[in-house]
Amino acid sequence: MRMIDVTDSTWAKLLALRDGLSSVESGGDPAMRVYAPIAGAKGPFVLAQVGQSLDGRIATPTGDARDVSGSDGLAHLHRCRALVDAVIVGVTTVTSDDPRLSVRMVHGPDPVRVVIDCHGVLTGKERLFHDDGAPVIVFQSWAAPTDTLANAEVIRLDDTNGLSPGAILTALAELGLRRVLVEGGARTIARFVDAGHVDRLHVTVSPIIIGSGPNGISLAPIDRLSDAKRPVTRVYSLGSDILFDCRLR
């Protein structure tokens, strides 16, 4: 298992690649192998990221999700945020964790923050609407209440079977947001994976056993293991956590 060591020089190359100022190839450097496909994506690119315990949990039964990932796992997540155009979370992630979805542990640009709030649950008092951070986009269904949300752009979509991941990605692409990180929660990630829109899946595993609570990935059930997804996967050490870098398409 190879160690990912992101030096200042390597990170500068990745940020230049993100901004189209470099055509650096991934080569044999583990850091470049993991991050260059994100930074250098020319067309639509969707990365899903899950940070979980040894037993596959992302939180306790009461919803406490803090410190599931170790410090190196969190730094990895912040690198991924810095290399994409937008980060997507579901409304439950916002109401439970009140996240900022910013880049704080590494140097780099904050992504546009996107919340899927089909039924208009958000009140506008959540921190991301008032922290003077990156722009916020909220996706709602046409049937949601028409209350405005301060400091956010609300985009309404058809919700015949829930808000379509494909329709969300198309709307973001029309705004120039083509590299996307789907960060959580489990149901949101599952919808994008089941719809076939995820290019890479990163699963970071921290050496902690929670014992119960929500799973990190919960896809549609299958009857036989022969139907299971078996993506090409590379495994790396981040230091405090282990990274499974899975190529889904």
C-alpha positions as CSV (number, residue, x, y, z in Angstrom):
1,M,0.0,0.0,0.0
2,R,1.5,3.3,-1.1
3,M,1.4,6.5,1.1
4,I,-0.1,9.7,-0.3
5,D,2.3,12.6,0.5
6,V,1.0,15.9,-0.9
7,T,4.0,18.2,-0.9
8,D,3.6,22.0,-1.4
9,S,5.1,21.5,-4.9
10,T,2.6,18.7,-5.8
11,W,-0.3,20.7,-4.5
12,A,0.8,23.7,-6.6
13,K,0.8,21.5,-9.7
14,L,-2.7,20.2,-8.9
15,L,-4.1,23.7,-8.4
16,A,-2.5,24.8,-11.7
17,L,-4.0,21.7,-13.4
18,R,-7.4,22.6,-11.9
19,D,-7.2,26.1,-13.4
20,G,-6.1,24.9,-16.8
21,L,-2.6,26.3,-16.4
22,S,-0.9,23.0,-16.6
23,S,-1.2,19.6,-18.4
24,V,0.7,17.6,-15.8
25,E,0.2,13.9,-16.2
26,S,-0.6,11.7,-13.1
27,G,2.6,9.6,-13.5
28,G,3.6,7.3,-10.7
29,D,3.2,9.7,-7.8
30,P,0.3,8.4,-5.7
31,A,-0.9,12.0,-4.9
32,M,-1.1,12.8,-8.6
33,R,-2.8,9.5,-9.4
34,V,-5.5,10.2,-6.9
35,Y,-6.1,13.9,-7.4
36,A,-5.0,14.7,-11.0
37,P,-8.1,13.0,-12.5
38,I,-10.3,15.4,-10.5
39,A,-8.2,18.5,-11.1
40,G,-7.6,17.8,-14.8
41,A,-11.1,16.7,-15.8
42,K,-12.1,18.5,-19.0
43,G,-15.7,17.4,-19.2
44,P,-18.3,16.6,-16.6
45,F,-16.8,14.7,-13.7
46,V,-18.5,13.5,-10.5
47,L,-16.6,12.4,-7.5
48,A,-18.5,10.9,-4.5
49,Q,-16.7,10.9,-1.1
50,V,-17.5,8.8,2.0
51,G,-15.7,8.9,5.3
52,Q,-16.6,6.0,7.5
53,S,-15.5,3.8,10.4
54,L,-14.1,0.2,10.2
55,D,-17.6,-1.2,10.4
56,G,-19.0,1.1,7.7
57,R,-20.7,3.7,9.8
58,I,-20.7,7.4,9.2
59,A,-22.4,8.5,12.5
60,T,-23.8,7.3,15.7
61,P,-27.6,6.4,15.9
62,T,-28.1,10.0,17.3
63,G,-26.5,11.5,14.3
64,D,-23.1,12.5,15.8
65,A,-20.8,12.4,12.8
66,R,-17.9,14.5,14.1
67,D,-14.5,12.9,14.1
68,V,-15.5,9.9,12.1
69,S,-12.6,10.7,9.9
70,G,-9.1,11.3,11.2
71,S,-7.1,14.4,10.5
72,D,-5.6,13.1,7.3
73,G,-9.0,11.9,6.1
74,L,-10.4,15.4,6.6
75,A,-7.4,17.0,4.8
76,H,-8.1,14.6,1.9
77,L,-11.8,15.7,1.8
78,H,-10.7,19.4,1.8
79,R,-8.3,18.8,-1.1
80,C,-11.2,17.2,-3.0
81,R,-13.3,20.3,-2.3
82,A,-10.6,22.6,-3.5
83,L,-10.2,20.7,-6.8
84,V,-13.9,20.7,-7.8
85,D,-16.3,23.5,-8.9
86,A,-19.2,22.5,-6.7
87,V,-19.9,20.3,-3.7
88,I,-23.3,18.7,-3.2
89,V,-25.0,17.6,0.0
90,G,-28.5,16.6,0.9
91,V,-30.7,18.7,3.2
92,T,-30.3,16.3,6.1
93,T,-26.6,16.9,6.1
94,V,-27.2,20.6,6.5
95,T,-29.9,20.3,9.2
96,S,-27.9,17.8,11.2
97,D,-24.3,19.1,10.9
98,D,-24.8,22.7,9.8
99,P,-21.6,22.5,7.7
100,R,-19.6,25.3,6.0
101,L,-18.5,23.1,3.1
102,S,-15.4,25.2,2.7
103,V,-11.7,24.6,2.3
104,R,-10.0,25.2,5.6
105,M,-7.3,22.6,6.0
106,V,-5.6,23.2,2.7
107,H,-4.8,26.2,0.5
108,G,-7.2,26.5,-2.4
109,P,-10.6,27.9,-3.7
110,D,-13.9,27.2,-1.9
111,P,-16.3,25.3,-4.2
112,V,-19.9,26.5,-4.8
113,R,-22.1,24.9,-2.2
114,V,-25.1,23.0,-3.5
115,V,-27.9,21.7,-1.3
116,I,-30.7,19.3,-2.4
117,D,-33.8,20.4,-0.5
118,C,-36.6,18.9,-2.4
119,H,-39.4,19.9,-0.1
120,G,-38.1,23.3,1.1
121,V,-37.1,22.3,4.6
122,L,-34.3,24.9,5.0
123,T,-35.3,28.0,7.0
124,G,-32.5,30.3,5.8
125,K,-31.0,30.5,9.3
126,E,-28.4,27.8,8.5
127,R,-24.8,28.9,8.8
128,L,-23.9,28.5,5.1
129,F,-26.4,31.3,4.2
130,H,-24.7,33.8,6.5
131,D,-20.9,33.0,6.6
132,D,-19.8,35.2,3.7
133,G,-18.5,32.1,2.1
134,A,-18.8,30.7,-1.4
135,P,-22.1,31.0,-3.3
136,V,-25.0,28.7,-2.4
137,I,-27.4,27.0,-4.8
138,V,-30.5,25.2,-3.4
139,F,-32.4,22.7,-5.6
140,Q,-36.1,22.4,-4.7
141,S,-39.1,20.8,-6.4
142,W,-41.8,23.0,-8.0
143,A,-44.1,21.9,-5.2
144,A,-41.9,23.3,-2.4
145,P,-42.9,26.5,-0.6
146,T,-41.9,29.6,-2.5
147,D,-40.2,31.3,0.5
148,T,-36.9,32.9,-0.6
149,L,-33.6,32.0,1.0
150,A,-31.2,34.9,1.7
151,N,-27.8,34.7,-0.1
152,A,-28.8,31.7,-2.2
153,E,-29.9,30.9,-5.7
154,V,-32.9,28.6,-5.7
155,I,-33.4,26.3,-8.8
156,R,-36.7,24.4,-9.1
157,L,-36.9,21.1,-10.9
158,D,-39.5,18.4,-11.5
159,D,-39.7,15.9,-8.7
160,T,-41.7,13.0,-10.2
161,N,-39.4,10.5,-8.6
162,G,-37.4,12.8,-6.4
163,L,-35.1,15.4,-7.8
164,S,-33.1,13.7,-10.6
165,P,-29.3,13.6,-10.2
166,G,-29.0,13.9,-13.9
167,A,-31.2,17.1,-14.0
168,I,-29.2,18.5,-11.1
169,L,-25.9,17.9,-12.9
170,T,-27.2,19.4,-16.1
171,A,-28.4,22.5,-14.3
172,L,-25.0,22.9,-12.7
173,A,-23.1,22.3,-16.0
174,E,-25.2,25.1,-17.5
175,L,-23.7,27.4,-14.8
176,G,-20.2,26.3,-15.7
177,L,-20.0,23.9,-12.7
178,R,-18.8,20.7,-14.3
179,R,-16.5,19.1,-11.7
180,V,-18.7,18.1,-8.8
181,L,-18.1,16.4,-5.4
182,V,-21.1,14.6,-3.9
183,E,-20.2,14.6,-0.2
184,G,-23.3,13.3,1.6
185,G,-25.3,12.0,3.1
186,A,-25.6,8.4,2.3
187,R,-29.0,8.6,0.5
188,T,-27.7,11.4,-1.7
189,I,-24.6,9.5,-2.6
190,A,-26.6,6.4,-3.3
191,R,-28.9,8.2,-5.7
192,F,-26.0,9.5,-7.8
193,V,-24.3,6.1,-7.8
194,D,-27.5,4.2,-8.6
195,A,-28.2,6.7,-11.4
196,G,-24.8,5.9,-12.9
197,H,-23.5,9.5,-12.7
198,V,-20.4,8.9,-10.4
199,D,-17.0,8.6,-12.1
200,R,-14.9,8.0,-9.0
201,L,-15.9,7.0,-5.5
202,H,-13.5,7.7,-2.6
203,V,-14.1,5.8,0.6
204,T,-11.9,6.7,3.5
205,V,-11.8,4.4,6.4
206,S,-10.8,5.5,9.9
207,P,-9.7,3.0,12.6
208,I,-12.7,3.4,14.8
209,I,-15.6,1.0,15.5
210,I,-19.0,2.7,16.1
211,G,-21.1,-0.4,16.3
212,S,-24.4,1.0,15.1
213,G,-25.7,3.9,13.1
214,P,-26.2,4.8,9.5
215,N,-24.1,3.2,6.8
216,G,-21.8,5.2,4.5
217,I,-23.2,3.6,1.3
218,S,-26.6,2.2,1.0
219,L,-27.5,1.3,-2.6
220,A,-30.5,-0.5,-4.1
221,P,-30.6,-4.2,-2.9
222,I,-29.2,-7.0,-5.1
223,D,-30.0,-10.8,-4.8
224,R,-26.6,-12.2,-5.9
225,L,-23.0,-11.2,-5.3
226,S,-22.5,-11.7,-9.0
227,D,-24.6,-8.5,-9.4
228,A,-22.4,-6.5,-7.0
229,K,-20.3,-3.6,-8.3
230,R,-16.7,-4.5,-8.6
231,P,-14.9,-1.3,-9.6
232,V,-11.2,-1.1,-10.4
233,T,-9.8,0.1,-7.0
234,R,-6.5,1.4,-5.7
235,V,-5.8,1.5,-2.0
236,Y,-3.6,4.2,-0.4
237,S,-2.6,5.2,3.1
238,L,-3.5,8.8,4.0
239,G,-1.8,8.4,7.4
240,S,-4.6,8.4,9.9
241,D,-7.1,6.8,7.4
242,I,-7.1,4.4,4.4
243,L,-8.4,5.6,1.0
244,F,-10.1,3.3,-1.4
245,D,-10.1,5.1,-4.8
246,C,-12.7,3.4,-6.9
247,R,-13.3,3.9,-10.6
248,L,-17.0,3.5,-11.3
249,R,-17.0,4.5,-15.0
